[in-house]
Amino acid sequence: MAILNSIKAASHSIKYYQSDTFTMTVAITDASAAAVDLSGKELVMQIKKKKTDDAALFELTIDSGLVIGGASNNQITFSGTYDLGEQTYVYDVYNVTDKVTLLYGLFTVVGDVTKE
């Protein structure tokens, strides 16, 4: 069994095209590359302008926008459409149950060239 405290949060930059539907799947492993079973865990993803902001612009949870799956229940798929202006934000995916950050980085919104 993997010990969640041995997880080193992975940094990953995300590029999101403004007003498009976004979907991304990541696999969570521990320091020895073993799959970390996330079934039954409370997870939250927040997108903010700055990491010091109190309120998130968007928050995804298991009930809204986050799905745990994969053969070892170590994959997180997050998806949605976000009404964000063209700029670079910050985000993280946090395991509330075990109080550990799983993933973090920049969330860059790129404006569309073609306007409807």
C-alpha positions in Angstrom: 0.0 0.0 0.0 1.3 3.5 -0.9 1.9 6.0 1.8 0.3 9.2 0.7 2.8 11.4 2.6 5.5 10.1 0.3 3.8 11.9 -2.7 5.8 14.7 -4.1 3.3 17.2 -5.7 3.9 17.4 -9.4 4.1 20.7 -11.2 2.3 20.8 -14.5 1.3 23.8 -16.6 -2.1 23.8 -18.3 -3.0 25.7 -21.4 -6.8 26.3 -21.8 -8.4 27.8 -24.8 -10.9 30.4 -23.8 -14.5 29.2 -23.8 -13.6 25.7 -25.0 -14.5 22.5 -23.1 -11.4 21.4 -21.2 -10.6 17.8 -20.3 -7.4 16.4 -18.8 -6.5 13.1 -17.1 -3.5 12.7 -14.8 -2.2 9.6 -12.9 -1.1 10.0 -9.3 1.9 7.9 -8.1 4.0 7.9 -5.0 7.8 8.4 -4.8 8.5 4.8 -5.9 6.1 5.3 -9.0 3.4 3.0 -7.4 -0.2 4.0 -8.2 -1.9 5.8 -5.3 -5.4 4.6 -4.7 -7.6 7.7 -4.5 -11.0 6.0 -4.1 -13.0 7.4 -1.3 -10.8 10.5 -1.0 -12.1 14.0 -1.0 -10.3 16.0 -3.7 -10.6 19.6 -4.7 -9.1 21.6 -7.6 -9.0 25.4 -7.3 -8.1 28.0 -9.9 -7.1 31.4 -8.6 -5.6 34.7 -9.9 -2.9 34.4 -7.3 -2.1 31.7 -4.9 -2.5 34.1 -2.0 -6.2 34.8 -2.9 -8.7 33.6 -0.4 -11.4 32.8 -2.9 -11.1 30.5 -5.9 -12.4 31.7 -9.3 -13.4 28.0 -10.0 -13.5 25.0 -7.7 -14.0 21.4 -8.8 -14.7 18.5 -6.5 -15.6 14.9 -6.9 -19.3 16.0 -7.1 -18.6 18.6 -9.8 -15.9 18.3 -12.4 -13.5 15.7 -10.9 -13.7 12.0 -11.6 -11.4 9.3 -10.1 -10.8 6.3 -12.3 -8.3 4.0 -13.9 -7.5 0.4 -13.0 -5.8 1.4 -9.8 -8.2 4.3 -9.0 -5.2 6.6 -9.3 -6.3 8.7 -12.3 -8.0 12.1 -11.9 -10.0 13.5 -14.8 -11.1 17.1 -14.6 -13.2 18.8 -17.1 -15.4 21.8 -17.7 -15.8 25.2 -19.4 -14.4 28.1 -17.5 -15.4 31.8 -18.0 -11.9 33.2 -17.5 -10.2 36.2 -19.1 -7.0 35.8 -21.1 -4.2 35.6 -18.6 -2.2 33.2 -16.5 -3.7 31.9 -13.3 -2.6 29.3 -10.7 -4.2 26.0 -9.7 -3.8 23.0 -7.6 -5.4 19.6 -6.9 -5.5 18.9 -3.2 -6.4 15.7 -1.4 -8.4 17.1 1.6 -8.7 13.6 3.2 -4.9 13.2 3.6 -4.0 16.9 3.5 -1.6 16.7 0.6 -1.2 18.6 -2.7 -1.2 16.2 -5.6 -0.7 18.6 -8.5 -0.1 22.3 -9.0 1.0 24.9 -11.6 0.0 27.6 -14.0 -3.3 27.7 -15.7 -2.9 29.8 -18.8 -6.0 31.0 -20.7 -5.4 31.7 -24.4 -7.9 33.8 -26.2 -9.6 32.6 -29.4 -8.7 34.2 -32.7 -12.0 33.4 -34.3 -15.0 35.1 -32.6 -18.6 33.9 -33.2 
